Amino acid sequence: MSLYKNLFKQTAIYGLATVLPRMFSFLLVPIYTELLPKAAYGKVSIIFSWMIFFNVLLAYGMETAFFRFYNKESNKKSVVETTTVSIFWSTILFLFVSLLFRNSLANWSGIDTQYITCTIWILVLDALVIIPFSNLRANQNPIYYSCIKIGNVLVNLLLNLFFLLLLPKIAHSNPTGFLSEFYFENFQIGYIFISNIIASFLTFVALSPNYFQIKWQFDFDLWKRMMRYGLPILVAGIAFAINEQFDKILLGKLLPSDIADSEVGVYSACYKLGLFMVLFRTAYTLGIEPFFFSHADKENATQTYATVTKYFVIFGSFILLTVIVFADLFKYLMIRDASYWEAMKVVPLIILANFFLGIYTNLSVWYKLIDKTYIGAYISIIGAVITLGLNFLLIPKFSYYGSAIATIAAYGSMMLISYFMGNKYYPIPYDMKKIGGYLGLSILFSTLSFYFFRENYFVGIALLLAFLYFIYYNEKETLTRIIKRKSN
């Protein structure tokens, strides 16, 4: 049980580093949707989607390779130095090339050159802290990791609040003042990116000592082995970026130009209501990846993975049902402009899709542990093909609702494929009866709550209580054992 306690502790701390920043970002969604027209918010969402895609390219699988080889190699210092040098010089090359061709990128994407330039610098600064952050996780230093992560988003939040809310008031009340020199009319999107650049720069400064603590030695043979391991993860990452973000990009391309940005805006705003499941999934992933690798050689490893997955499904199913029951309350907190609410119908699909992705993360442990990461790439490519195919097919007819259907179809397919292939290559004794029961019942109750008894909170809360009793009934032996241990 101490094993699970340690996992829970690390997940809780990493979760804090994820939940608090995302909670801070909660405050930005009402501000953005209130101050920005739907089309402008759609434009920002498209740019951020491209950023996530390039974040994957700039990491090129080295983050996961770092964890694998850090736990595998006896010379851990060489792993740190080799990955640091690799990421550093590839990032500098990207900076040079992208700045050289930024006007061409602007013409191709339809995004202003000034926003392209800001995006490039944000990407570069974020890439330069990939390995320093990974080193903190590998050395189980979640407190320092969390402080920097939270600090980054807190600075970003405060700067957004200053530039978007406070600075306009200062400029209008004192047009000749010093701070008024920094105010420009209709520059809200620019202020959003300036805030991100400053926050990313300060994060880089906080982690820059990592670059002075190494000898900058490069083990070419080690790097080749890490690249062989990491490149399939890069392919999988690109596919994931397509699954997660390309729907917004394709909406902007496939819909008529007069409505495209607005449709992206309302879809992106309501998509944010899936944040609770994203928080849970992301925090769990940060804690579980080092855990999986460090316990791979334990005698009861497969049983441990099976138990962890079951409890992930239990917690995730409860979050799924809770968020869907109260989705129409959350929208008042996050999306104050009612014109954005037209996309609320996609919320259950997006939350369930993110849950499927979290389950897939659990199920994907097998191909990472047997060093067959190329299988993960194949699975992700299948998901990307489904995403692209369904988006091209459904967006012209159903707009963003088609994108939501494509997302859930892609993640659901990846989850099932990984499960069946895992049974063949690395059997894990999952309790499928209980896992299927929790997942199926939460989906059934969510469907009833949102589509048949929407905003009827008597029914919704009753369904939540019934689900909690179902959990207790099936897990009462484990719960009783935990309570007895605590009392002793």
N, C-alpha and C positions, 0 to 999 in steps of 0.2 A: 504493500500500500504506500510505502514511502516513495516508491518509484512514481506512482501516480500523483502523490502529493508534490513532488518536485516538479513534475510536468505542469500541474495546475498552478504552482507558484510562478514558474517562468511564463506560462501563458497569461497569467493575470498581470504580471508586470509589463510584458510586451503588449498585452491588451490595453493597459493604461496608456502606453506610448502611442497606441493606435486610436483608442476611443477618445481620449482627450483632444487630440488634434482634430479628429473628425467632428467631435462635438463643437469645437471652435468653428470649424467650417460650416456647421449648422447655422451659425449666426450670419454667415456670408450669403447663404442661399436666399433668405428673406430680403437681404439688402440688394443683392443682384437682381432678383425678380421684381423688386419694387422700383429700383432706380433705372434699370435697363429695359428697353423695349424687348419684346420677345425675339425679334430678329437679332438684336445685338447680343442677347444672352445665348442665342443659338450660335452666333459667330464665335463667341468665347468658348463654347462647348466643343466646337469643331477643332479649334486650335489646341485645346487641352487633349483632345482625342489623338491628334497627331503627335503631341508630346509624349504620351504614353507609348505610342508605337516606337518612337525614336529612343525612348528610355531603354526599351528591350534591345534595340540594335546596339546601343552603346555599351550595354553590359555583356552582350554576346555569350551568355551562359556561364560566365566566369564566377558569378556569385554562388551558384549551386556547386560548381566545380571546386570552388574554394572550400566549401564545407566538406565535400567528399574527400578531398586530398588532405585537408587539415587534420581530419580524423584518421586518415589512412597512412600518411607519410610520417616517418620518424623525425625528419627535419622540417618542423613546422615553420621555422623562420624563413626557410627557402620558399615555402608556399606563399607566405605573406609577401615577401619581396618580389617574387616573380609575378604574382597577380597584380600587385600595385604598379609595377613598372609597365606591364602590359596595358592595363586600363589607362594609365596616365598618358602614354604616348599615342594610343589610339584615339583618345579624347582630344588631344592637341591637334592631331591630324584632322579630325572631324571639324574642329573649330576653324581651322584655316580654310578647308575646302568649302564649308557651308557659308562662311562670311564672304568668300570669293564669289559664290554663286547665289547670294541671297536675293538679288533682283530677279533672277530667273525663277527661283523658288516662289517668289511673290507673284510673278505673272502666272505661273502654272497653277498655284493653289487659289488665287483670287484673294489672298490675304495681304494687307498692307505691309510694305517692306519694314517699317518700324516695328511691327509686331513680330515679324520673322526674326529680326535681329534680337529682340528681347527673348524670344523663344530659344534661340541658339545658345545664348548665355546661360539661361536657366538649365538647359539640357547639359551643358558642359559642367557647370558647378555641381549639379546633382550626380553626374557620372563620376566626378573626382572623389566623392565620398562613399562610393559603393563598397570598396574594400575596407576602409576604416570602420564603417558600420558593421560589415560582416565580421571583422576581427573582434569587435565588441561582443557580438552574438556568440561567436565560436568560443570565446573565453568566458562565456556566461557572466557578462557584465551588463545585465539588463537595466540597472539603475541609471548608469551614465548614458547608455543608449537612449533610454526613455527621456531623460532630461534634455538631450540635444534635439530629439525628434519633437518633443512638446515645445521647446524653445523656438524651433523653426516655424512652427505653425502659429504660435502665439505672436511672434514678430510679424508674420504675414497678416494675421488677423488685425492687429493693432494698426498696421500701416494701411490696410484697406479701409478701416474705420476712419482713420485720419484723412486719407486722400478723398474718400467718397462722401463722407458726412461732415467732418469738421472743417477741412480746408475750404470748401465752397462758402461756408458761413463766414469764415474769417475773411476771405477775399471780398465778399459782398459788404461786410460791415466795415472793413478797413482796406479799401482798394489800393492805397499807397504803401501799405505795410510790407515788411520784409517777406513774410510767408506768402503774400499775395503774388509774388513773383513766380511762385511754383504752381500757380493755379492756371489751368487752361480750360476753356469751355468745351464741353462735349468730348472730353478726353478720358472718360471713365474706363474704357477698355485699356488704355495705356497705363492708367494708375494701377489697374489690377496686375499687369505684368511687371511694372516697376516694383511693386510690393513683393512679388515672387522673387525677383532678382536679388533684392536686398536680403531677404530671408535666406535664400540659398547661399549667398556670399558669406553671411555670418556663420552659417552651418559649416561651410568649408573652412573658414578661419578657425572655428572651434576644433575641427578634426585635423587641421593642417600639421600639428606636431607629429602625426603618424608618418608624414613624408620625411621628417628630419630624424626619425628614430630608426630608419632602415638604412642599409648600406647600398641600396640600389643595385644589388647583384641579380642577375637574370639567368635562371637555369633553363636553357633552351629545351633540353630533353623533357624536363618536368612540364614545361609550357605546352609542348606538343601533346603530351598525354592529357593534360587538362583541356586542351582545345578539342581533342577527340571526344572527350567526355562532355564538354560544354556546348559544342556546335549543335548537336541534336536538341539540346535544351534551348538554344537560340531559335531554332526552327519552331520548336513548341511554343516559345515565348511570342514569336511573331504571330503564330496561329492564335494564341490566346489574345493578343492585342486586337487581332481581327475580330475574334468572337466578342470581345468586351467593348470595343470602341468603334469599330468600323461601321456599325449601324448608323451612328450619327453622321459620319462622313458620307456614307451612301445616301442618307436622307437628303443631305445638302446637294448631292449630285443628281439624284434620280427624280426628285420632285420639281415641279415648275419653279423657276427662279423667284417668282413673286411671293411664293409661300414657303419656300424651302427653309430659310433661316428661322422663320417663326415656328414651323413645325418641329424643327430641331430644338428650339427653345422650350416649348411646352413639354416635349418628350424628355429632355434632359432634366427639367425641373422635377417632374413627377418620378423620374428614374431615381432621383435622390432619396425618395422614400424607402428605397431598398437598402439604404445605408446601414440600417441596423443589422441586417444579415451580412453585409459586407464587413462591418466592424468585427462581428463574431468570427467570420471566416478568416479575415486577415490576421487578427490577433492569434488565432489558433495556429495558422500556418507558420507564423514567425516563431512560435514556440515549438511546433511539432517537427519541423525539418531537422534541426540539430538533434532533437530527441530520437528520431528514427535512426539516424546514422550512428549515434553513440551507443544505441542498444541493439544494433544489428547482430552482434556476436553473442548476445545473451541466450541462455538455453530456452527460455520461454518467450522469445521475441514475438513469434507469430500470434500467440495467445494475447500478449500485451497489445499488439496492433489491433486485434479483433475487439478487445475490450474498449480501447480508446475510441475506435470508430463507432461502436454502439453508443457510447455516451455523447459523442459528437452529434449523432443523429437525434438523440433524446433532446439535448439542449437546442439544437437547430430547429427541430420540429416545434418546440414550444415558442421560440422566437418567431418562426414563420406564422403561426396562428395568432400570436399576440399582436404583431405588427399589422396583419391584415384585418383583425377585428377592430383595431383603433386607427386604421389608416386615415379615415376622414377627420379624426381629431388632429393627427399629426400634420395634415396638410395646412391647417390654420396656423400652426406654428412655423412651418417652413416656407410655405408658398402663400404669401398674403394677397397677391394679385389673383383674383378669381378667374381671370382669363386663362391662366395656366392650368386650371383644374380639368380642362377638357380631356387631358391625357391620363386621368386617374385610373381608367380602366386597365392600363398596362401594369399597374402596381403589383397585383398578385403574381402575374407571370414573371416579373423581374425579380421579386423576392424568391420565388421558387427556383428560378434559374440560378441565382447565386447560391442557393442551398445545394442544388445539384453539383455546382462547381466545387463547393466545400467537400461534399462527399467524394467527388472525384479526386480531390487532393489527398484524402485518406487512402483511397484505393490505389493511387499511383505510386505508393511506396515501393511496391514490388520491383518495378523496372529500374528504379534508382538504386536499390540495394544489390541487384544482380548485374549492375553496370550495363544495362540494355536501354539507355536513355533514348536511343533512336526509336524505340517502340512508342515512347511518350510523344515523340515528334510526329509519328504516323497518326496516333490517335488525335492529336491536336490538329493536324492537317485535315483529317476527316471532319472534325468540328468546324474548322474554318471553311471548308468546302460547303458544308450544310449552311453555315451562316451566310456566306456570299450568295449561294444559290437561292435560298429562301428570301433573302433581302431583295435581290434582283427581281424575283418572281412576285413578291407580295407588296413591296413598297408602292409601286404604281397603283395598286388597287386599294390597299389598306393603310398606307402611310406608316406612321410609327407603330401601329398595332401589328403590322406585318413584321417589323423589326423585333418586337417583343416575342412574337411567336418563333422567329428564327433563333433568338437567343436561348430560349428554353429548349428548343429542339436540339440545338448544338450541344449544350451542356448535358442534357439528358442522354444523348447518344454517347458522348464521351464517358460518362459515368458507367453506362451499361457495358460498353466495349472493354473498359479497363477492368471491370469486375470479372467478366468471363475470361479474358486473357490472363488475368492474375491467377485465376483458379488453375490454369494450365501450367504456368511458369513458376509460380511462387504461392502455393496454396496457403491461405490464411483462414482459420476456422471462424468466419463471421457468423454471428447468430442472426441469420437472415429472417427467421420467423419474427423475432422481436424488432429488428431493424425495419423490415417491411411493414410491420404493424404500426409502429410509431409514425413512419413516413406516410403511409396510406391514410391513417386516421387524421393526421394533421392536414393533409391535402383535402380530404372530405369535409372536415369541419371548416376549413378556410373557404372552400367553395360555397358552402351553405351560408356562412357569415357574410361574405362579400356580395354574392350574386343573388341571394334569396332573402337575406335578412339584413341588408346593408344599413348601417347606423342604428340598428336595433340592438342596443347594448345589453339589454336583458338576455337576449338569445346569445349574443357574442360572449358575454362573461360566463353564461351557463356552459357553453361549449368549452371555454378555457378551463373551467373547474372540472368538467367531465374528463378532459384530456389529462389534467394533473392527477386525477384519481386513477386513470388508466396507467400512468407512469408509476404511481405508488403501488398499485396492485401488482404490477409486473416486476418491480424492483425492490419490493419491501424487505426481502431477505438481505440484500446488499445494504439498504438504508439502515436496517436494524443493526447489522454488524458494525457499521460505521458509528452509529450512535453509541453502541455499547463500548466500542474502543475509546471514544471520546470521554465517556463517563468514567472509564478506568484510568 
